[in-house]
Amino acid sequence: MPKRTYVNIDEVPYQYKNRKLQIGKSYTSPDFSSHIVLTDDIFTYIDFYFSSHKKAMKYHNSAVSKIKYGDEKKYHYSFYWKQAMSFYKAAKTLPMESVPLVSYYSMLNAVKAFLAFKCEYIEDFVEHFSRHGLFENTAISGNELSTIHVGHQNKGVFVLFGRMLEQNFDTIWAGGKLNTVTLKKLLYNLAFIHRAYITTYNTPRGARVPELFIPVKTAQAPCYYKGNDSNLYLKFEVDHSLFGVAPVSIPVVYVNSISSKFKISDNNNFVLQSVNGAKRNQDSLSSEFKNENDELRREFQYIRSSKKLWYLKRTALNHPEVMNLNSMLIIMAAMHRVSEIVRYKPEQMAHLLNSKENWLLHEFLTLALDQFIDELAAEITGQDIMCTGVK
């Protein structure tokens, strides 16, 4: 439970290389020295980024692996990225009943591009590329999202991706048939469709679904501030409107479900700051700061927009549907499962699109691919890439 703090924190965000130091979109490797990139063509921008950050594809043991796997060039990250772009373009032209299939294959190839670009040797990923790493639990199946399950294997593109994003991936979500999760649970844990989720399952006289995401106030990411101990602390104000009319503080039920990584500020009942400060170097960012930022970044999700829309997740909420996993992994797992339904059980897809859950599913299928590519592009570059909002 967050408690009040008495460390004095500056009112003005800390400046690093003449810009505010703040949480970045990248989950694992933010580039804090980079300017924001504005583009409405993210695929072309990443193509440009690849061309200006060339990486040779190589084997660790060329004598053995080249015979086994073939020429290194066929695993080039740019090839997979172009495949992802082709499927993306197709997804924008197809009816809703067909979108999941091409959306998933766009995600799959984009992830392959990321893995091929980030892994040092081809052997690090090539064995995983022969399988998706996700499966359907055929023993449990129905026509509602709460009865449609997905699990992951111990090998495959999804699994390698998960282990690169989450150090404790196999603990957070263990593999195998006994550890499948429902589509309903996956969708609950995504900020960009959370309003659709709440609207779908809240009823006038029924139980209320707990809000899982608390919006950060103002159109900016949470920023770092210098404390009077010279350490850097993350500090941000949450949006009061979530808590009703004229609230005087964050309700206790919300406070108790916020990560213990945060405290309530002594000066403002709606401001949270990190419990631990990170060492501040004069001209560079310390490894201690980078480690602390990695931990804090996991508490947030953002929504792709022309504005900065950040949300604090209630990761300590005691609720069976909470799953504290990177949002890209949640999106990919859910899209894979829906794509299987499209391929093998189109009548089930038709039922879902005409059910009480149709709007939630429609919002997911409409928004998920753009959200996923935006997050993955940030992971590839370390940069905050924003759409311009100009049509």
RAMODA-V737279 format. One record per helix or strand of 2 or more residues. SS is the DSSP state (H for helix, E for strand). FROM is the first residue (numbers start at 1). TO is the last residue. Records with the same first field share a line. If there is no record, write none. Layout:
BEGIN
SS = FROM-TO ; FROM-TO
END
This chain:
BEGIN
E = 15-16 ; 19-20 ; 37-38 ; 134-136 ; 149-152 ; 181-182 ; 213-216 ; 223-227 ; 232-238 ; 262-264 ; 271-274 ; 300-303 ; 309-313 ; 385-386
H = 42-52 ; 62-69 ; 72-75 ; 77-91 ; 96-118 ; 122-124 ; 128-130 ; 145-147 ; 157-165 ; 169-172 ; 177-179 ; 183-188 ; 191-201 ; 240-243 ; 252-255 ; 287-297 ; 327-344 ; 346-352 ; 358-381
END
